[in-house]
Amino acid sequence: MPTSYLNSTLWIISLAILSYLTYTIWVGFDETLQAIVRLGTIGIWIILSLSLINYALRFLRWQWYLTAVEYSQLSLWQSFRYYVTGFAFTMTPGKAGEMIRSVFLKRHGVTYPQSLSMFFVERLSDLLASLMLSTLILWHFKSYQQWLLIPIGFVITVLIVIRHPTWLIRLQQLLITKVSKRVANGCRNVIELILHSHTLLEYRFFYGSLLLSLLAWTAEGIGFYYILHTIGIDCSLSLAVGIYTMSLIIGALSFLPGGLGGTEAAMLILLTHLGATHQDALAATLICRLATLWFAVALGALAMLGLKLDSKPEYQL
């Protein structure tokens, strides 16, 4: 990939941020501006700091994954820069663009299958952590508490199945005979990826990774709670974390880049259902997304400056 690809990406990111800011000004400028004034400089720094804690914990998890593979001449700063650069591609569906880290790590002896396994386990731990935290919203509303069995059951099932390779192989064989070839091939690829990631799915890696994921997304959930509290939306900390993570999951299920649109709509609906006015809910949503999604994208774009993709890798597969 040439350097011009990165330059083009930076322009696209800038255009996306400008478009989002324009949308913010068009639909809720006054409310958002008033809310930002209420937050003040200290409040803004608190929210951004909590987002930075999220990024730092996720990088710590990634760096831990790297201890499971051999690499050469990769400093902590280089690794951090490569990791943050991936945030510039958060706007891709499923954050798949973040796998650009693999291109940079390849130069240091980390093969594509190894970095792909790292990316897969990272996404899996984020998904499970988000599901676990999102149950807080179901727990808050007694009429929905029976639905807790679905996410809890899913998490438990995944944790059990990934620890038994023979079960996965049998499931793969069963799918080949019971479903269409296209679906079977897709499931086979996922199963093979799980089997290839067996080292990172060992107890010490995976459960440690899951703990870091829980702490990371809780940090941003606390930031969301701080925004709601400042604006004047009555909401407990646990419920705020639940709303935030549930909205992220809904946004991810929309398969839109960065969950854009889906996440915002979910936050608006959940906050108004909680009793917030549309204006306050909109302001809280936009500020939250600016301080989490767009803050990460901006940091990724800055980290990308000066990096080149057209250098010949030192190692081959």
PELINKA-V669365 format. One record per residue. N is the residue number from 1. RES is the residue in one small letter. PHI is phi in whole degrees, 0 to 359 (NA if undefined). PSI is psi in degrees with one decimal (none if undefined). Layout:
BEGIN
n->[N | N]
res->[RES | RES]
phi->[PHI | PHI]
psi->[PSI | PSI]
END
This chain:
BEGIN
n->[1 | 2 | 3 | 4 | 5 | 6 | 7 | 8 | 9 | 10 | 11 | 12 | 13 | 14 | 15 | 16 | 17 | 18 | 19 | 20 | 21 | 22 | 23 | 24 | 25 | 26 | 27 | 28 | 29 | 30 | 31 | 32 | 33 | 34 | 35 | 36 | 37 | 38 | 39 | 40 | 41 | 42 | 43 | 44 | 45 | 46 | 47 | 48 | 49 | 50 | 51 | 52 | 53 | 54 | 55 | 56 | 57 | 58 | 59 | 60 | 61 | 62 | 63 | 64 | 65 | 66 | 67 | 68 | 69 | 70 | 71 | 72 | 73 | 74 | 75 | 76 | 77 | 78 | 79 | 80 | 81 | 82 | 83 | 84 | 85 | 86 | 87 | 88 | 89 | 90 | 91 | 92 | 93 | 94 | 95 | 96 | 97 | 98 | 99 | 100 | 101 | 102 | 103 | 104 | 105 | 106 | 107 | 108 | 109 | 110 | 111 | 112 | 113 | 114 | 115 | 116 | 117 | 118 | 119 | 120 | 121 | 122 | 123 | 124 | 125 | 126 | 127 | 128 | 129 | 130 | 131 | 132 | 133 | 134 | 135 | 136 | 137 | 138 | 139 | 140 | 141 | 142 | 143 | 144 | 145 | 146 | 147 | 148 | 149 | 150 | 151 | 152 | 153 | 154 | 155 | 156 | 157 | 158 | 159 | 160 | 161 | 162 | 163 | 164 | 165 | 166 | 167 | 168 | 169 | 170 | 171 | 172 | 173 | 174 | 175 | 176 | 177 | 178 | 179 | 180 | 181 | 182 | 183 | 184 | 185 | 186 | 187 | 188 | 189 | 190 | 191 | 192 | 193 | 194 | 195 | 196 | 197 | 198 | 199 | 200 | 201 | 202 | 203 | 204 | 205 | 206 | 207 | 208 | 209 | 210 | 211 | 212 | 213 | 214 | 215 | 216 | 217 | 218 | 219 | 220 | 221 | 222 | 223 | 224 | 225 | 226 | 227 | 228 | 229 | 230 | 231 | 232 | 233 | 234 | 235 | 236 | 237 | 238 | 239 | 240 | 241 | 242 | 243 | 244 | 245 | 246 | 247 | 248 | 249 | 250 | 251 | 252 | 253 | 254 | 255 | 256 | 257 | 258 | 259 | 260 | 261 | 262 | 263 | 264 | 265 | 266 | 267 | 268 | 269 | 270 | 271 | 272 | 273 | 274 | 275 | 276 | 277 | 278 | 279 | 280 | 281 | 282 | 283 | 284 | 285 | 286 | 287 | 288 | 289 | 290 | 291 | 292 | 293 | 294 | 295 | 296 | 297 | 298 | 299 | 300 | 301 | 302 | 303 | 304 | 305 | 306 | 307 | 308 | 309 | 310 | 311 | 312 | 313 | 314 | 315 | 316 | 317]
res->[m | p | t | s | y | l | n | s | t | l | w | i | i | s | l | a | i | l | s | y | l | t | y | t | i | w | v | g | f | d | e | t | l | q | a | i | v | r | l | g | t | i | g | i | w | i | i | l | s | l | s | l | i | n | y | a | l | r | f | l | r | w | q | w | y | l | t | a | v | e | y | s | q | l | s | l | w | q | s | f | r | y | y | v | t | g | f | a | f | t | m | t | p | g | k | a | g | e | m | i | r | s | v | f | l | k | r | h | g | v | t | y | p | q | s | l | s | m | f | f | v | e | r | l | s | d | l | l | a | s | l | m | l | s | t | l | i | l | w | h | f | k | s | y | q | q | w | l | l | i | p | i | g | f | v | i | t | v | l | i | v | i | r | h | p | t | w | l | i | r | l | q | q | l | l | i | t | k | v | s | k | r | v | a | n | g | c | r | n | v | i | e | l | i | l | h | s | h | t | l | l | e | y | r | f | f | y | g | s | l | l | l | s | l | l | a | w | t | a | e | g | i | g | f | y | y | i | l | h | t | i | g | i | d | c | s | l | s | l | a | v | g | i | y | t | m | s | l | i | i | g | a | l | s | f | l | p | g | g | l | g | g | t | e | a | a | m | l | i | l | l | t | h | l | g | a | t | h | q | d | a | l | a | a | t | l | i | c | r | l | a | t | l | w | f | a | v | a | l | g | a | l | a | m | l | g | l | k | l | d | s | k | p | e | y | q | l]
phi->[NA | 282 | 298 | 301 | 296 | 294 | 298 | 297 | 298 | 299 | 294 | 295 | 298 | 299 | 295 | 296 | 296 | 298 | 296 | 293 | 295 | 297 | 298 | 300 | 296 | 289 | 261 | 203 | 297 | 299 | 297 | 294 | 296 | 297 | 293 | 296 | 297 | 296 | 295 | 73 | 298 | 296 | 298 | 297 | 296 | 297 | 295 | 294 | 295 | 293 | 295 | 296 | 297 | 302 | 294 | 295 | 294 | 291 | 292 | 302 | 296 | 297 | 295 | 295 | 302 | 297 | 291 | 272 | 234 | 266 | 213 | 227 | 53 | 239 | 282 | 298 | 295 | 298 | 299 | 297 | 295 | 299 | 295 | 295 | 304 | 302 | 297 | 297 | 252 | 299 | 286 | 278 | 304 | 66 | 57 | 299 | 296 | 295 | 290 | 301 | 304 | 299 | 297 | 287 | 292 | 300 | 294 | 252 | 91 | 273 | 288 | 299 | 301 | 292 | 291 | 294 | 297 | 298 | 296 | 297 | 294 | 298 | 296 | 295 | 293 | 295 | 297 | 294 | 295 | 296 | 297 | 296 | 288 | 292 | 295 | 298 | 288 | 291 | 292 | 292 | 263 | 300 | 291 | 249 | 297 | 294 | 284 | 300 | 297 | 292 | 295 | 296 | 297 | 296 | 298 | 298 | 298 | 298 | 298 | 282 | 296 | 292 | 269 | 233 | 303 | 296 | 296 | 295 | 295 | 295 | 297 | 298 | 295 | 293 | 295 | 300 | 268 | 253 | 237 | 296 | 297 | 296 | 294 | 298 | 295 | 296 | 294 | 297 | 298 | 295 | 296 | 295 | 293 | 297 | 297 | 289 | 265 | 303 | 296 | 283 | 263 | 294 | 307 | 294 | 284 | 289 | 287 | 294 | 297 | 295 | 296 | 297 | 296 | 299 | 294 | 297 | 283 | 294 | 302 | 291 | 296 | 295 | 299 | 296 | 298 | 297 | 297 | 299 | 298 | 291 | 290 | 109 | 273 | 286 | 199 | 284 | 298 | 297 | 291 | 298 | 297 | 296 | 296 | 298 | 288 | 297 | 295 | 297 | 295 | 298 | 297 | 295 | 292 | 287 | 59 | 275 | 306 | 66 | 67 | 298 | 97 | 294 | 295 | 298 | 298 | 297 | 298 | 299 | 296 | 293 | 289 | 292 | 296 | 284 | 116 | 286 | 289 | 298 | 295 | 293 | 296 | 295 | 298 | 297 | 296 | 295 | 295 | 300 | 290 | 294 | 275 | 243 | 299 | 285 | 296 | 295 | 299 | 296 | 297 | 297 | 295 | 294 | 294 | 284 | 303 | 90 | 283 | 236 | 252 | 264 | 285 | 286 | 298 | 281 | 234 | 240 | 295]
psi->[129.5 | 163.3 | -31.2 | -26.7 | -42.3 | -41.3 | -40.9 | -40.1 | -41.9 | -39.8 | -40.3 | -41.9 | -45.3 | -41.5 | -40.4 | -44.0 | -43.3 | -41.3 | -41.5 | -40.8 | -38.3 | -41.8 | -42.4 | -45.3 | -36.9 | -44.0 | -23.2 | 40.0 | -50.0 | -47.9 | -43.6 | -42.0 | -42.8 | -39.9 | -39.6 | -39.5 | -40.4 | -37.9 | -42.8 | 176.0 | -43.8 | -43.2 | -41.5 | -42.8 | -36.4 | -46.6 | -46.2 | -34.8 | -38.8 | -35.8 | -40.2 | -34.9 | -41.2 | -48.4 | -39.4 | -42.0 | -38.3 | -35.2 | -39.6 | -40.8 | -44.2 | -42.0 | -33.8 | -41.2 | -38.7 | -23.6 | -13.4 | -6.6 | 163.2 | 136.5 | 166.6 | 136.9 | 49.9 | 105.7 | 164.2 | -39.1 | -42.9 | -45.6 | -43.1 | -42.7 | -42.5 | -42.0 | -47.9 | -33.4 | -34.8 | -28.7 | -25.5 | -20.2 | 19.8 | -25.4 | -1.4 | 149.0 | 130.6 | 12.9 | 26.8 | -29.6 | -18.7 | -13.3 | 1.3 | -22.7 | -32.5 | -36.1 | -42.7 | -40.2 | -24.6 | -32.8 | -18.6 | 17.6 | 3.1 | 115.5 | 160.8 | -43.2 | -36.8 | -47.7 | -31.6 | -38.8 | -40.9 | -43.7 | -41.7 | -48.0 | -34.9 | -48.0 | -38.3 | -44.4 | -35.6 | -41.6 | -47.9 | -40.3 | -42.7 | -40.4 | -42.9 | -43.0 | -31.6 | -20.4 | -16.8 | -33.0 | -35.7 | -35.5 | -30.6 | -39.2 | 109.6 | -32.9 | -13.5 | 3.1 | -26.7 | -22.8 | -6.7 | -27.5 | -30.1 | -58.4 | -38.1 | -43.4 | -39.2 | -46.1 | -46.4 | -42.2 | -45.7 | -44.6 | -32.8 | -47.6 | -42.2 | -14.1 | -2.1 | 89.1 | -35.5 | -35.3 | -40.6 | -40.6 | -42.0 | -39.5 | -39.7 | -44.6 | -38.4 | -41.1 | -35.1 | -35.6 | -19.0 | -21.6 | 174.2 | 158.9 | -38.9 | -46.4 | -41.5 | -41.1 | -40.7 | -44.8 | -37.2 | -40.8 | -41.1 | -44.0 | -42.1 | -34.5 | -40.2 | -45.2 | -37.6 | -22.5 | 19.6 | -34.8 | -44.6 | -9.7 | 5.2 | 157.6 | -49.5 | -35.7 | -52.7 | -44.7 | -31.1 | -40.6 | -41.5 | -39.4 | -44.7 | -36.9 | -43.9 | -43.9 | -40.3 | -49.1 | -24.5 | -37.5 | -47.4 | -31.5 | -36.1 | -38.9 | -41.1 | -41.2 | -40.7 | -39.9 | -48.0 | -44.1 | -40.8 | -40.3 | -29.0 | 17.4 | 120.8 | 113.5 | 135.3 | 162.9 | -45.6 | -39.2 | -38.5 | -43.3 | -40.5 | -43.1 | -43.3 | -50.0 | -35.1 | -40.1 | -38.2 | -41.3 | -45.3 | -41.1 | -40.7 | -38.4 | -20.0 | -15.9 | 19.8 | 151.0 | 120.4 | 13.1 | 17.9 | 126.9 | -54.5 | -44.6 | -45.1 | -43.6 | -42.0 | -43.3 | -44.3 | -47.2 | -45.3 | -39.4 | -40.2 | -34.1 | -29.0 | -16.1 | 0.1 | 149.7 | 158.6 | -38.3 | -45.7 | -41.0 | -40.7 | -44.0 | -44.8 | -41.3 | -48.9 | -41.4 | -42.4 | -45.3 | -34.4 | -35.7 | -10.4 | -72.2 | -56.5 | -28.6 | -42.9 | -44.0 | -42.4 | -42.7 | -39.3 | -40.1 | -39.9 | -41.3 | -27.2 | -23.3 | 126.5 | -14.1 | 146.2 | 143.8 | -5.4 | 7.6 | 145.3 | 126.0 | 148.0 | -19.8 | 154.1 | 160.9 | none]
END
